[in-house]
């Protein structure tokens, strides 16, 4: 992704080259506009890929897909559902929504959220990659606001933060755990992050030219955040709504995932 200054420099260099090659003014102008059009097309954002990792989400994934299908970003859109070895009817529900913009990928066995997202990224074709959970804790309509700074080339990465506006909290332990993990990331990597474990993470595809995902499960959230900051990218956080569900309703992250998250953060900072 080029900013305006870099794009101007690229165009100027190409124009200077034409002059040095003794093109006539008419040919120079014609060739210049050909190069200009090519560069604009190359660096224009054309497509968004929305990755939906899903494991036993038969009750909610239909509503999520309905909302995602209704979104108009002003871009081409693809939705990639990665069924991570579900044992309920998640796959059957998703099949009902199959169309030209929906990809369905299945893991034979449950591998974890990180593995599902990695599969989604590997199969994405968009310039922008967004992550959407299948459980309706997050409102898909807010993706339109989150994606805009990347479309406008103001940043490579946007996080939707649940802590930049007032939202309900069911479990104090989850709240404090996320706060601690976000503090640890902020302290070790030099940028204040309020919600490192948010589902809503959006990236320009160029981020993944420098970052390789290794995590299989929920430690993906810590890994991707740390590696983004370690590679020099800045994360823009914007406020989002949050409708938390209970463990009885299917919430899957556990205390051990927080411990693994801490170890992942320390590993990336000191041993990788």
C-alpha positions in Angstrom: 0.0 0.0 0.0 1.5 3.3 -1.0 0.6 6.6 0.6 0.1 9.7 -1.5 3.8 10.8 -1.1 5.2 7.4 -2.2 2.7 7.2 -5.1 3.8 10.7 -6.3 7.5 9.7 -6.0 6.9 6.5 -8.0 5.0 8.4 -10.8 7.8 11.1 -10.8 10.5 8.5 -11.2 8.7 6.9 -14.1 8.2 10.2 -15.8 11.8 11.2 -15.4 12.8 7.9 -17.0 10.7 8.6 -20.0 12.4 12.0 -20.5 15.9 10.4 -20.2 14.9 7.9 -22.9 14.2 10.8 -25.3 10.5 10.1 -25.9 8.8 12.9 -27.8 6.5 15.0 -25.6 3.4 13.4 -27.2 4.8 9.9 -26.5 5.9 10.9 -23.0 2.4 12.2 -22.1 0.7 9.0 -23.5 3.2 6.7 -21.7 2.9 8.7 -18.5 -0.9 8.4 -18.3 -0.6 4.6 -19.1 1.8 4.2 -16.1 -0.4 6.4 -13.9 -3.5 4.4 -14.7 -1.6 1.1 -14.0 -0.4 2.3 -10.7 -3.8 3.6 -9.6 -5.4 0.2 -10.5 -2.6 -1.7 -8.8 -2.9 0.2 -5.4 -6.7 0.7 -5.4 -8.5 -1.4 -2.7 -10.8 -3.8 -4.6 -11.9 -6.6 -2.4 -12.6 -7.5 1.3 -12.4 -11.1 2.7 -14.4 -11.8 5.8 -13.2 -14.9 7.7 -15.7 -16.6 9.9 -14.2 -19.4 12.1 -16.9 -21.6 13.4 -17.1 -24.5 15.9 -20.6 -25.8 16.9 -22.3 -22.5 16.2 -25.6 -23.8 14.6 -27.7 -21.4 16.7 -26.1 -18.2 15.6 -24.1 -18.6 12.4 -27.2 -18.2 10.2 -27.9 -14.8 11.6 -24.3 -13.8 11.2 -24.3 -14.8 7.6 -27.5 -12.9 6.9 -26.0 -9.7 8.3 -22.7 -10.2 6.4 -24.5 -10.8 3.2 -26.4 -7.5 3.6 -23.3 -5.4 4.1 -22.2 -3.2 1.2 -18.6 -1.9 1.6 -18.5 -0.4 -1.9 -16.0 -3.2 -2.7 -16.1 -6.8 -3.9 -16.8 -9.1 -1.0 -16.0 -12.7 -0.1 -17.1 -14.5 3.0 -15.0 -17.5 4.1 -16.5 -19.8 6.7 -14.1 -22.2 8.2 -16.0 -25.0 9.9 -13.5 -26.2 12.5 -14.6 -29.8 12.9 -18.2 -29.0 14.2 -20.2 -31.9 15.6 -23.5 -30.1 15.3 -25.4 -28.9 12.2 -23.2 -25.8 11.7 -22.1 -27.0 8.2 -25.7 -27.7 7.2 -26.8 -24.2 8.2 -23.9 -22.6 6.3 -24.7 -24.6 3.2 -28.1 -22.9 3.0 -26.3 -19.5 2.4 -24.0 -20.8 -0.3 -23.5 -18.4 -3.2 -20.8 -17.1 -5.4 -19.3 -14.9 -2.7 -19.3 -17.6 0.1 -16.5 -20.1 0.5 -17.0 -23.0 2.9 -13.9 -24.8 4.2 -14.0 -27.7 6.6 -11.5 -29.1 9.0 -12.1 -32.8 9.6 -11.2 -32.4 13.3 -11.4 -29.4 15.6 -8.0 -27.6 15.5 -8.8 -24.3 17.2 -9.6 -20.7 16.4 -6.1 -19.8 15.3 -5.9 -22.8 12.9 -9.3 -21.9 11.4 -8.3 -18.2 10.9 -5.0 -19.3 9.3 -6.9 -21.6 6.9 -9.1 -18.6 6.1 -6.2 -16.3 5.4 -4.5 -18.9 3.2 -7.7 -19.1 1.1 -8.5 -15.4 1.0 -8.2 -13.3 -2.2 -9.1 -9.8 -0.7 -6.9 -6.8 -0.3 -8.4 -6.4 3.2 -9.0 -9.3 5.6 -11.5 -9.0 8.4 -12.3 -11.6 11.2 -15.9 -12.1 12.3 -16.9 -14.6 15.1 -19.9 -16.8 14.4 -21.6 -16.2 17.8 -23.2 -12.7 17.5 -21.3 -11.2 20.3 -20.2 -8.6 17.8 -22.4 -6.6 15.4 -21.3 -7.2 11.7 -22.7 -3.8 10.7 -19.8 -2.2 12.6 -17.4 -3.7 10.1 -18.2 -0.9 7.7 -16.8 1.7 10.1 -13.8 -0.4 11.0 -12.8 -1.0 7.4 -12.8 2.6 6.3 -9.4 3.7 7.6 -7.8 0.9 5.7 -9.7 1.7 2.5 -8.6 5.3 3.0 -5.0 4.1 3.4 -4.7 5.7 6.8 -3.5 2.5 8.4 -2.7 -1.2 7.8 -4.5 -2.5 10.9 -7.7 -1.7 12.7 -9.0 -3.3 15.9 -12.5 -2.9 17.3 -12.2 -2.2 21.0 -14.9 -3.2 23.5 -13.3 -1.0 26.1 -13.5 2.4 24.3 -17.2 2.6 25.0 -19.5 1.3 27.7 -20.5 -2.4 27.2 -22.0 -5.1 29.4 -19.7 -7.4 31.3 -20.9 -10.9 32.4 -17.7 -12.3 33.9 -15.3 -10.1 35.8 -12.5 -12.7 35.3 -12.7 -12.4 31.5 -12.6 -8.6 31.7 -9.6 -8.6 34.1 -7.8 -11.3 32.1 -8.1 -9.3 28.8 -7.1 -6.1 30.6 -3.9 -7.8 31.9 -3.0 -9.3 28.6 -3.5 -6.0 26.8 -1.4 -4.2 29.4 1.4 -6.7 29.0 1.3 -6.3 25.2 1.3 -2.5 25.5 4.2 -2.5 28.1 6.4 -4.9 26.1 5.8 -3.7 22.6 5.4 0.1 23.1 1.9 0.9 21.9 -1.1 1.2 24.1 -3.6 -1.5 23.2 -7.0 -1.6 25.1 -8.4 -4.8 23.7 -5.8 -7.3 22.3 -8.3 -10.2 22.4 -11.0 -8.6 20.4 -12.6 -10.6 17.6 -12.7 -7.6 15.3 -9.3 -7.4 13.7 -8.9 -6.0 10.2 -5.7 -6.0 8.2 -4.4 -5.1 4.8 -3.1 -8.2 3.1 0.4 -6.8 3.0 0.6 -7.4 6.8 0.7 -11.1 6.2 3.7 -10.8 3.8 5.7 -10.1 7.0 3.9 -12.2 9.6 3.4 -15.9 9.8 0.7 -17.3 12.1 1.7 -20.3 14.2 -0.9 -20.5 16.9 -3.7 -23.1 16.8 -6.1 -21.8 19.4 -7.0 -18.6 21.3 -3.4 -17.6 21.7 -3.7 -16.4 18.1 -5.1 -13.2 19.5 -1.9 -12.5 21.5 0.4 -13.8 18.7 -1.0 -11.6 15.9 -1.1 -8.5 18.0 2.5 -8.9 19.2 3.8 -9.7 15.7 2.0 -6.8 14.2 3.7 -4.4 16.7 7.1 -6.1 16.5 7.1 -5.7 12.7 6.5 -1.9 13.0 2.8 -1.7 12.2 0.6 0.6 14.3 -2.8 -0.6 15.4 -5.7 1.8 15.1 -8.4 1.0 17.7 -12.0 2.1 17.3 -14.9 1.6 19.7 -17.4 -1.2 19.1 -20.5 -2.7 20.7 -20.4 -6.0 22.5 -23.1 -8.4 23.5 -21.4 -11.1 25.6 -22.8 -14.6 25.9 -22.5 -16.9 28.8 -20.6 -20.2 29.1 -24.0 -22.0 29.0 -24.7 -20.2 25.7 -21.4 -21.5 24.2 -18.6 -19.2 25.2 -15.4 -21.3 24.7 -12.4 -19.4 25.9 -11.0 -20.6 29.3 -8.6 -19.5 32.0 -5.9 -21.8 30.6 -6.1 -19.8 27.3 -5.1 -16.7 29.3 -2.0 -18.5 30.7 -1.0 -19.7 27.2 -1.6 -16.1 26.0 0.9 -14.7 28.5 3.5 -17.3 27.5 2.9 -16.5 23.8 3.5 -12.8 24.5 6.7 -13.4 26.4 8.0 -15.9 23.8 7.5 -13.4 20.9 9.1 -10.6 22.9 12.2 -12.4 24.2 12.7 -15.7 22.2 11.7 -15.1 18.6 
